[in-house]
Amino acid sequence: MPPTSHNPIEDRLYVLRSRWEKYVAEGGFEQFIEFAVAVNSLAEYFNRLRLPGLVRLCEGLENAALVRLGDVSTHPIPQREMQSLQRQIDTLAGSVASSRLVRNERRDAETVPASEIEWIKPRSIWMIAAAEKAEMADALSGQLQFFGFRVSRIDWSSELLPDDKPLAVLFVSGGDAATPAEYRRVAAIRASCPASQLVYLGVPSAIEPVVELMRAGIDITIPSDDQPALALNCVLDLVQTNEQEQYRVLVVEDSRVAVALIQRTLAQHGIDTFAINDPGRLLEALEEYRPDLVLMDMHMPRFNGVEATRVLRQMGAYASLPIVYLSGESDVAMQVEALRLGGDQFLMKPFNPVLLAAVVKTRIERFREVQRSTRLDGLTGLLNHTAAKSRLSALVEESDGRSALTVAMIDIDHFKSINDTYGHPVGDQVIRGLAWLLKGRLRSVDLIGRYGGEEFIIALPEVSLDQAGAVIDRIRSDFAELPHAHPDGALHASFSAGLAAFPLVDSATALTEAADSALMQAKRLGRNRIEKHRAS
Ligand SMILES: Nc1nc2c(ncn2[C@@H]2O[C@H](COP(=O)(O)OP(=O)(O)OP(=O)(O)O)[C@@H](O)[C@H]2O)c(=O)[nH]1
């Protein structure tokens, strides 16, 4: 067992290294598979935390391992290949360690809770901007600082680098194609910051320079137009740490040995499982456990997996739930029939653990993506109109008129003229900026939704009308100060808000309407202000 560091990354890295050491000592195929599974698990974890630099290193190692997977006869792999894998493992461990330094610099390690994941994510950004883009670079740094990033400006020609490791490095080009010296500079920074995201703003619209930049180590290139808005989006996306809810798999299998093997494999990938040995209990288990995927054995007592799947496919709630068959059945016609009757994929027993985990994860990712896209707004990641309305109804029901609940409708002022003057992408960035501010300032229990184009809805449970007024007015005045970068500098926007609360108004629809009419009043009274609905 690993010594518990109470840090999920360190624990996973420890498992990876000890499995590698075991393989180096014993050289067995099985040990190599265990090592490959550990690499994949770490890559997956970094991916969930949105740490692209570390994901890239891990995936490089994973690919190198998969290339050498072969079969029993190819192990142990030659000494030279072992050394090459060892080097990749050391680079990865080094990058994790250098990211960890940031934590020690920022906070006392002892005070960081076990579940704290931010530690590895530096809030530092390096910006290397051409002199002719200084104004835009200033505006962009102002905006990044507003959202809590520390921006270090570096000269294109200076060899001196800050001693922290950045989350991202933004290269702002003067407009022409990069020079050989600039490519060398990018490559040098790539080498010294393997875990950071490298973004190049102002790339010409041709393939060759983009390929050259990627070869030098750039991860993302942004064309000349819309530079600041897209650059900000890249950075904000990187820190969006909504660690996903754990994946859940329901295993329907009557063999206890198979269940133990499946559960062990999936647990190594951080996937939660619940097993039943009788398909007769399927509906009950689905209802209670709410899995993201069902792993279904083909042959079970009473009725088989295909029959159980057919039943599920006739029920609206489970029509699109991924179902993967696990079976020793090698008859192809039988497999095709099983898929035709509603299964999504067929895996053979004995299963390959790497393949099983990969199939389960990709199926769940797609399933969750579809689920998410029906609830969340694509531009801001907030609840969309329909989802926000149903969440508000749920909040109203929960509070039942007994506890406080305040609803606010927010609308960005003169938004049409922002679009008309600066273009739609800058308008979008203003919308995202407000979404970010709201997410940063409100609690996780609060409802924040994008109600329409530039209109947002907020609901604050257990908060009175006057308390909510103070909170939203503070956000209003901060938003008015927030610089939104555009290619020629920065612009400022404002919003108006209308608020309504229990018990004066007592249904979800009435709350929304009352807040909306207070918003209209705020607009009439001159905008950039909040108005509260009071008894008439
Ligand atoms: N960039 C961008 N614009 C949008 C989006 N959705 C709606 N809009 C635009 O938002 C503008 C809303 O303008 P209006 O409703 O006339 O109001 P306003 O200009 O904000 O003025 P007031 O609300 O009266 O202060 C319209 O021009 C829409 O085209 C979006 O997702 N992105």
Ligand as a Chemical Component Dictionary entry (heavy atoms), coordinates in Angstrom:
data_LIG
# 
_chem_comp.id                   LIG 
_chem_comp.type                 NON-POLYMER 
_chem_comp.pdbx_formal_charge   0 
_chem_comp.three_letter_code    LIG 
# 
loop_
_chem_comp_atom.comp_id 
_chem_comp_atom.atom_id 
_chem_comp_atom.alt_atom_id 
_chem_comp_atom.type_symbol 
_chem_comp_atom.charge 
_chem_comp_atom.model_Cartn_x 
_chem_comp_atom.model_Cartn_y 
_chem_comp_atom.model_Cartn_z 
_chem_comp_atom.pdbx_ordinal 
LIG N1  N1  N 0 -22.302 38.907 -28.543 1  
LIG C1  C1  C 0 -23.520 38.408 -28.257 2  
LIG N2  N2  N 0 -24.608 39.168 -28.409 3  
LIG C2  C2  C 0 -25.819 38.659 -28.092 4  
LIG C3  C3  C 0 -25.943 37.344 -27.621 5  
LIG N3  N3  N 0 -27.260 37.114 -27.383 6  
LIG C4  C4  C 0 -27.928 38.260 -27.683 7  
LIG N4  N4  N 0 -27.062 39.217 -28.101 8  
LIG C5  C5  C 0 -27.360 40.594 -28.514 9  
LIG O1  O1  O 0 -27.681 41.359 -27.375 10 
LIG C6  C6  C 0 -28.371 42.541 -27.795 11 
LIG C7  C7  C 0 -29.417 42.896 -26.765 12 
LIG O2  O2  O 0 -29.805 44.177 -27.042 13 
LIG P1  P1  P 0 -31.129 44.873 -26.474 14 
LIG O3  O3  O 0 -32.060 43.837 -25.910 15 
LIG O4  O4  O 0 -31.670 45.765 -27.539 16 
LIG O5  O5  O 0 -30.724 45.739 -25.250 17 
LIG P2  P2  P 0 -29.408 46.507 -24.849 18 
LIG O6  O6  O 0 -28.663 47.021 -26.030 19 
LIG O7  O7  O 0 -28.643 45.603 -23.934 20 
LIG O8  O8  O 0 -29.949 47.727 -24.055 21 
LIG P3  P3  P 0 -30.587 47.792 -22.626 22 
LIG O9  O9  O 0 -30.896 46.417 -22.153 23 
LIG O10 O10 O 0 -31.823 48.591 -22.820 24 
LIG O11 O11 O 0 -29.592 48.476 -21.746 25 
LIG C8  C8  C 0 -28.951 42.195 -29.158 26 
LIG O12 O12 O 0 -28.304 43.017 -30.113 27 
LIG C9  C9  C 0 -28.568 40.738 -29.392 28 
LIG O13 O13 O 0 -28.201 40.485 -30.739 29 
LIG C10 C10 C 0 -24.758 36.550 -27.508 30 
LIG O14 O14 O 0 -24.779 35.384 -27.115 31 
LIG N5  N5  N 0 -23.572 37.119 -27.826 32 
# 
loop_
_chem_comp_bond.comp_id 
_chem_comp_bond.atom_id_1 
_chem_comp_bond.atom_id_2 
_chem_comp_bond.value_order 
_chem_comp_bond.pdbx_ordinal 
LIG N1  C1  SING 1  
LIG C1  N2  DOUB 2  
LIG C1  N5  SING 3  
LIG N2  C2  SING 4  
LIG C2  C3  DOUB 5  
LIG C2  N4  SING 6  
LIG C3  N3  SING 7  
LIG C3  C10 SING 8  
LIG N3  C4  DOUB 9  
LIG C4  N4  SING 10 
LIG N4  C5  SING 11 
LIG C5  O1  SING 12 
LIG C5  C9  SING 13 
LIG O1  C6  SING 14 
LIG C6  C7  SING 15 
LIG C6  C8  SING 16 
LIG C7  O2  SING 17 
LIG O2  P1  SING 18 
LIG P1  O3  DOUB 19 
LIG P1  O4  SING 20 
LIG P1  O5  SING 21 
LIG O5  P2  SING 22 
LIG P2  O6  DOUB 23 
LIG P2  O7  SING 24 
LIG P2  O8  SING 25 
LIG O8  P3  SING 26 
LIG P3  O9  DOUB 27 
LIG P3  O10 SING 28 
LIG P3  O11 SING 29 
LIG C8  O12 SING 30 
LIG C8  C9  SING 31 
LIG C9  O13 SING 32 
LIG C10 O14 DOUB 33 
LIG C10 N5  SING 34 
# 
